[in-house]
Amino acid sequence: MKLHGFWRSTATWRVRIALAYKGLSYEYVAVDLLTAGGAQHSPEHRRLNPMAQVPVLEVEGGQHLTQSVAILEYLEERWPTPPLLPIAPLARARVRQLTEVINAGIQPLQNTGVQRHVQSLGVDSTGWIHHFVGKGLAALEAMTEPLAGHFSVGDALSFADLALVPQLAFARRFGVGLTGLPTLLRVEANCAELECFKRAHADLQPDAPG
């Protein structure tokens, strides 16, 4: 497998954690989202993903998958052990619910393309991020608190945790306040103890600044 991504992309980060947790080897292909307008806009990358985004996972037969949650679902179905989704249908739905709060309700409003467009309109992009990310994390805390055990949904690692940890890292980078998020911070601390999270951390990736 080949994973095309960017070191601090939160969506790529989720996939790296899953690959590490499942013990899957892959070749990493760095896609610089920032230099010279971003390599994601190159014709070569657009052939892999017309949305000009990362991650892209190259799988069997030279097929390419885009969208991080779809990639997580593929990995879970292809390599179900160790699992990242619970067995019970309602618990599985809860995991997907929390994951989508981040994937659909927070991350699209903060990504690099949105930041650049907001700036081009003369809008304070940092204020934009503080508003939408702060609002989303507050909602996520309220939704996670009654479900959480050691992790976001009970005591087993899931997609929700893989989405949470990179999202909190992004929030810190932009100075979004994290007070009032005790459940999320507790889950994050528990995740940080796992080897898969350590190996997948943005700062340890080959394309991270030295």
Secondary structure by P-SEA (a helix, b strand, c coil): cccccccccaaaaaaaaaaaaabbbbbbbbbbccccccccccaaaaaacccccccbbbcccccccccaaaaaaaaaaaccccccccccaaaaaaaaaaaaaaaccccccccaaaaaaaaaaccaaaaaaaaaaaaaaaaaaaaaccccccccccccccaaaaacaaaaaaaaaacccccccaaaaaaaaaaaacaaaaaacccccccccc
